[in-house]
């Protein structure tokens, strides 16, 4: 089992006066030192930056002498369940978790010790929270868990797609049946496309044989380096919530992934418009082609199941102006092929994180440091006596997101991006 001590070092002048004014009486520091167990789903850069933001928030709000953090993550010798059981047995004042694996293991181990979770795309689905009487989820868990979701702003990703696509006609959306977090994001993305009247179609791309070993929260977090700087939105108040337009109206994924099939929008009438190769083609020829296409449709449907990755991606590129792949997708390890086909076809790839973005035209980057910092503020509320079961799960702020473009792909597309992109 891997454990290490996470020692906090107090910085000189870190705007403590300003922070005390923001939280007023909640900033009173007592002499007690809180013992926090941090459990990471995996020891990677993304999770470490989440933890750094969390710890820095505690340092800013209650002081470095008022808490200590011990950190552990699974390895070949100890599972997440083993680590969570050991951590809970030690009687910590709080458990911090990064990622779905760590949260699930900790929830199974305790229903009393407060858990602050980050690196979770879909809290409601992960914790199996049911909506009663058709009511929208109020973002509280009713249990010993709260935290900050890592799901990027979906509406901002739709805007990014429109901005990066010169001729926006149809949208392709990739998913793997077992990737529930990706499907959850896709459904929200599709709802926004419906509002905008943009036809969309899903394409089932099987995850690789090693996909079960991929931790979806392992995202490249180096586009912005972790530092003591935090966007103003992250420090504004102790419970700054970001309302996501229309999200509650979107049904989440409630069925086993094996039953998920590719869908298409009610606006879908066919692939993007292409120039006819022969403008003199007469009506009779068109009718003949239509009859042949209809006769071959069933055969094509059977053959589609046998297509390799390149053929599947090419099919989407032939039909769509742009393709969306959400944050933490299980397709990350196949992005070199997906990216090459899209680039050769002149189709814009819109990525939900910077790992996928290495092979995509544009990416919306959400800084994990700010997410971890916001999670730290939730912890401070618990330490100050707030009931964790009533503290709403939060989301990152759009103000903290950065629009990125891939210079190599943009050059191949002969595209220039404004200063709002990095």
C-alpha positions in Angstrom: 0.0 0.0 0.0 1.4 3.4 -1.0 1.2 6.2 1.6 3.0 9.4 1.7 2.8 12.5 3.9 1.6 15.6 2.3 3.2 18.5 4.2 2.0 22.0 3.8 4.4 24.9 3.9 2.9 28.3 4.6 3.6 31.0 2.1 4.5 34.6 3.2 1.9 37.0 2.1 -1.0 35.1 0.5 -3.8 37.6 0.8 -5.0 36.2 4.1 -6.6 39.4 5.0 -8.7 39.4 1.9 -9.7 35.8 2.4 -10.8 36.5 6.0 -13.0 39.3 4.8 -14.7 37.0 2.3 -15.6 34.3 4.8 -16.1 36.7 7.8 -16.9 34.7 11.0 -16.2 31.4 9.2 -12.5 32.2 9.2 -12.1 31.7 12.9 -9.3 29.2 13.4 -9.2 26.9 16.4 -6.3 25.0 17.8 -7.5 21.6 16.6 -5.6 19.9 13.7 -7.8 18.0 11.3 -6.6 14.6 10.1 -7.5 14.1 6.4 -7.0 10.9 4.4 -6.6 11.5 0.7 -7.3 8.6 -1.6 -6.5 8.9 -5.3 -7.9 6.5 -7.9 -4.4 6.7 -9.5 -1.2 8.5 -8.9 -1.2 10.8 -11.9 -0.7 14.4 -12.6 -4.3 15.3 -12.8 -5.2 13.8 -9.4 -2.1 15.4 -7.8 -3.1 18.8 -9.1 -6.6 18.3 -7.7 -5.1 17.5 -4.3 -2.8 20.5 -4.5 -5.7 22.8 -5.1 -7.7 21.2 -2.2 -4.8 21.5 0.2 -4.0 25.1 -0.8 -7.6 26.1 -0.1 -7.4 24.6 3.4 -4.1 26.4 4.0 -5.7 29.7 2.9 -8.9 29.4 4.9 -7.8 27.6 8.1 -4.0 27.7 8.1 -1.4 25.1 7.4 -1.0 24.2 11.1 -4.7 23.2 11.3 -4.6 20.1 9.2 -2.5 17.3 7.9 -3.0 15.1 4.9 -1.9 11.5 4.3 -2.2 10.3 0.7 -2.6 6.8 -0.7 -3.6 5.2 -4.0 -4.1 1.6 -5.3 -1.2 -0.5 -6.6 -0.6 -4.2 -7.4 -0.6 -5.1 -3.7 -3.5 -3.0 -2.4 -6.9 -2.3 -4.1 -8.8 0.9 -3.6 -11.2 -1.0 -1.3 -8.2 -2.1 0.9 -6.9 1.4 1.1 -10.3 2.9 1.9 -10.9 0.3 4.6 -7.5 1.1 6.2 -8.0 4.8 6.0 -11.5 4.7 7.6 -10.2 2.4 10.4 -7.7 5.2 11.3 -10.6 7.4 12.2 -9.8 10.5 10.1 -11.8 13.7 10.4 -12.4 13.7 6.6 -11.6 11.7 3.5 -10.7 13.5 0.2 -11.1 11.4 -2.9 -10.0 12.0 -6.5 -11.8 9.9 -9.1 -14.6 7.4 -9.3 -12.7 4.4 -8.1 -11.6 6.1 -4.9 -15.0 7.6 -4.2 -16.9 4.3 -4.7 -14.4 2.4 -2.5 -14.7 5.1 0.3 -18.5 5.2 0.2 -18.5 1.4 0.7 -16.3 1.8 3.7 -18.1 4.6 5.6 -21.4 6.4 5.8 -20.4 8.7 8.6 -17.0 10.2 7.9 -17.3 13.3 5.6 -16.1 12.6 2.1 -15.1 15.5 -0.2 -14.9 14.2 -3.8 -13.4 15.5 -7.0 -12.6 14.1 -10.4 -16.2 12.9 -10.7 -18.1 13.6 -14.0 -21.5 12.5 -12.9 -22.1 12.5 -9.1 -25.8 11.5 -9.4 -25.0 8.4 -11.5 -21.9 7.5 -9.5 -23.7 7.6 -6.2 -26.9 6.1 -7.7 -29.1 9.0 -6.6 -32.7 8.6 -7.7 -34.9 11.5 -8.7 -38.2 11.2 -6.8 -41.6 12.1 -8.3 -39.9 13.4 -11.5 -38.2 16.2 -9.6 -34.9 17.6 -10.7 -31.9 16.7 -8.5 -31.1 19.5 -6.1 -27.3 18.7 -6.2 -27.3 17.5 -2.6 -26.5 13.8 -1.9 -28.4 13.4 1.4 -25.3 11.4 2.6 -21.8 12.0 3.9 -20.6 13.0 0.4 -20.2 16.3 -1.5 -17.6 17.8 -3.8 -16.9 19.4 -7.1 -17.7 17.8 -10.5 -14.9 17.6 -13.1 -17.4 17.8 -16.0 -16.5 20.8 -18.2 -19.2 23.2 -19.3 -21.1 21.4 -22.1 -22.7 24.6 -23.4 -19.3 26.1 -23.7 -18.1 23.1 -25.7 -21.1 23.5 -28.1 -20.1 27.2 -28.6 -16.5 26.0 -29.1 -17.6 23.6 -31.8 -19.7 26.2 -33.7 -16.8 28.7 -33.5 -14.3 26.2 -34.8 -16.4 24.8 -37.7 -16.6 27.0 -40.8 -19.6 25.2 -42.3 -21.6 23.7 -39.5 -24.2 21.3 -41.0 -24.1 18.1 -39.0 -22.5 16.9 -35.8 -21.0 13.4 -35.1 -20.8 12.2 -31.5 -18.5 9.2 -30.6 -19.1 6.9 -27.7 -18.2 3.4 -26.4 -21.2 1.5 -24.9 -19.4 0.9 -21.5 -18.3 4.5 -21.1 -21.1 5.8 -19.0 -19.4 9.2 -18.1 -19.0 9.9 -21.8 -22.6 9.0 -22.7 -23.8 11.2 -19.8 -21.9 14.2 -21.3 -23.0 13.3 -24.9 -26.7 13.4 -23.9 -26.3 16.9 -22.5 -24.4 18.0 -25.6 -27.1 16.6 -27.8 -29.8 18.5 -25.9 -28.0 21.8 -26.6 -27.6 20.8 -30.3 -31.4 20.2 -30.4 -32.0 23.7 -29.0 -29.7 25.1 -31.7 -31.4 23.0 -34.4 -28.2 21.2 -35.4 -28.6 17.6 -36.6 -26.5 15.1 -34.8 -25.7 11.4 -35.1 -24.0 9.0 -32.6 -21.3 6.6 -33.8 -20.4 3.6 -31.7 -16.7 3.2 -31.5 -15.6 0.2 -29.5 -13.1 0.8 -26.7 -9.8 -0.9 -27.1 -9.1 -4.2 -25.3 -7.2 -2.2 -22.7 -9.9 0.3 -22.1 -10.9 -1.3 -18.8 -7.5 -0.4 -17.5 -7.9 3.3 -18.4 -8.9 5.6 -15.5 -11.1 8.2 -17.1 -10.0 10.9 -14.8 -6.4 10.7 -16.0 -6.2 13.8 -18.0 -3.3 16.0 -19.1 -3.3 18.9 -16.6 -0.1 20.6 -17.8 -1.7 23.1 -20.1 -1.9 25.4 -17.1 0.6 24.8 -14.3 -0.7 24.6 -10.7 0.1 27.6 -8.6 -1.2 29.7 -5.7 -3.2 31.8 -8.3 -6.8 30.9 -8.4 -9.5 32.6 -10.6 -11.6 35.1 -8.7 -14.7 32.9 -9.3 -13.1 30.1 -7.2 -12.6 32.3 -4.2 -15.8 34.2 -4.4 -17.8 33.1 -1.3 -17.9 29.7 0.4 -20.6 28.2 -1.7 -20.4 29.6 -5.2 -22.6 27.4 -7.3 -22.7 27.5 -11.1 -26.2 26.9 -12.6 -25.9 24.8 -15.8 -28.7 25.7 -18.2 -31.0 22.9 -19.1 -28.9 20.1 -17.6 -31.7 18.8 -15.3 -34.0 18.3 -18.4 -31.6 15.8 -19.9 -32.2 12.2 -18.9 -29.0 10.5 -17.6 -27.8 7.1 -18.4 -29.6 4.6 -16.2 -29.2 1.4 -18.1 -26.3 -1.1 -18.4 -23.9 0.0 -21.1 -24.4 -3.2 -23.1 -27.9 -2.0 -24.0 -26.8 1.4 -25.3 -27.2 1.8 -29.0 -26.3 4.7 -31.4 -29.0 7.3 -31.7 -29.6 10.2 -34.0 -31.5 13.4 -33.7 -35.0 14.1 -35.0 -33.4 16.7 -37.3 -31.2 14.2 -38.9 -32.1 13.7 -42.6 -28.7 12.4 -43.9 -25.1 13.4 -44.0 -23.7 16.8 -44.7 -24.3 18.3 -48.1 -21.7 17.4 -50.8 -21.3 18.6 -54.3 -22.7 16.2 -56.9 -20.0 14.6 -59.0 -22.1 14.8 -62.1 -24.5 17.8 -62.3 -26.1 16.3 -65.5 -27.3 13.2 -63.5 -31.0 12.8 -64.6 -33.9 11.9 -62.4 -34.1 8.3 -63.6 -30.5 7.7 -62.6 -31.2 9.2 -59.2 -34.2 6.9 -58.7 -32.1 3.9 -59.8 -29.4 4.8 -57.3 -32.0 5.2 -54.5 -33.5 1.8 -55.2 -30.0 0.2 -55.1 -29.2 2.0 -51.9 -32.4 0.7 -50.3 -31.8 -2.8 -51.4 -28.3 -2.8 -50.0 -29.1 -1.1 -46.7 -29.6 -4.2 -44.7 -26.4 -5.7 -46.0 -24.6 -2.5 -45.2 -26.0 -2.5 -41.6 -24.5 -6.0 -41.1 -21.2 -5.0 -42.6 -21.0 -1.9 -40.4 -20.5 -4.1 -37.3 -17.4 -5.5 -38.9 -15.8 -2.2 -39.8 -12.4 -1.4 -38.3 -11.7 1.8 -36.4 -10.5 3.7 -39.5 -13.6 2.8 -41.5 -15.9 3.7 -38.6 -14.3 7.1 -38.2 -14.3 7.7 -42.0 -18.0 7.0 -42.1 -18.6 9.7 -39.5 -16.3 12.1 -41.3 -18.2 11.6 -44.6 -21.5 12.5 -42.9 -20.5 15.1 -40.4 -19.0 18.6 -40.3 -17.6 18.2 -36.9 -17.1 15.4 -34.3 -17.3 15.6 -30.5 -15.4 13.5 -28.1 -16.1 14.3 -24.4 -14.0 14.7 -21.3 -12.3 11.5 -20.1 -13.4 9.4 -23.0 -12.3 5.8 -23.2 -11.3 6.5 -26.8 -8.2 8.4 -25.6 -5.8 5.6 -26.6 -7.3 5.5 -30.1 -7.1 9.2 -30.8 -4.0 9.0 -33.1 -6.1 7.0 -35.6 -9.3 9.1 -35.1 -7.3 12.3 -35.4 -5.5 11.3 -38.5 -8.7 10.3 -40.3 -10.5 13.5 -39.3 -7.5 15.7 -40.3 -7.3 14.0 -43.7 -11.0 14.5 -44.2 -11.0 18.2 -43.1 -13.4 17.5 -40.3 -13.1 19.5 -37.0 -12.6 17.4 -33.9 -13.8 19.0 -30.7 -12.2 17.5 -27.5 -13.3 17.6 -23.9 -9.8 17.4 -22.4 -6.2 18.1 -23.4 -5.3 14.4 -23.7 -7.8 14.0 -26.5 -6.9 17.5 -27.7 -3.5 16.4 -28.8 -5.2 15.0 -31.9 -8.1 17.4 -32.1 -8.6 20.8 -33.6 -10.0 22.5 -30.5 -10.2 21.7 -26.8 -11.9 23.3 -23.8 -9.5 23.0 -20.9 -10.7 23.1 -17.3 -8.0 23.7 -14.8 -8.0 20.9 -12.1 -6.3 23.1 -9.6 -9.4 25.4 -9.5 -11.6 22.4 -9.1 -9.5 21.1 -6.2 -9.5 24.5 -4.6 -13.3 24.7 -4.8 -13.5 21.3 -3.2 -11.3 22.6 -0.4 -13.8 25.3 0.3 -16.5 22.6 0.7 -14.2 20.9 3.3 -13.9 24.2 5.2 -17.7 24.5 5.4 -17.8 21.0 6.9 -15.2 21.9 9.5 -17.1 25.0 10.4 -20.2 22.9 11.2 -22.3 22.8 8.0 -24.2 19.5 7.4 -22.4 17.8 4.5 -25.6 16.1 3.4 -27.1 19.5 2.5 -24.0 21.0 0.9 -24.6 21.1 -2.9 -22.2 19.4 -5.3 -20.5 22.2 -7.2 -19.2 22.6 -10.8 -16.2 24.5 -12.3 -16.8 28.0 -13.5 -16.8 28.8 -17.2 -14.5 31.7 -16.4 -11.8 29.2 -15.4 -11.9 27.4 -18.8 -9.4 28.0 -21.5 -10.1 27.6 -25.2 -7.2 25.8 -26.9 -6.5 25.0 -30.6 -4.0 22.6 -32.1 -1.7 24.7 -34.2 -0.6 21.9 -36.5 -4.2 20.9 -37.4 -5.3 24.5 -37.7 -2.5 25.1 -40.2 -3.5 22.1 -42.2 -7.1 23.4 -42.3 -5.8 26.9 -43.2 -7.6 28.3 -40.2 -6.7 31.2 -37.9 -8.1 31.6 -34.4 -8.7 34.8 -32.4 -6.9 35.9 -29.3 -9.6 34.3 -27.2 -7.9 31.0 -28.0 -4.6 29.8 -26.7 
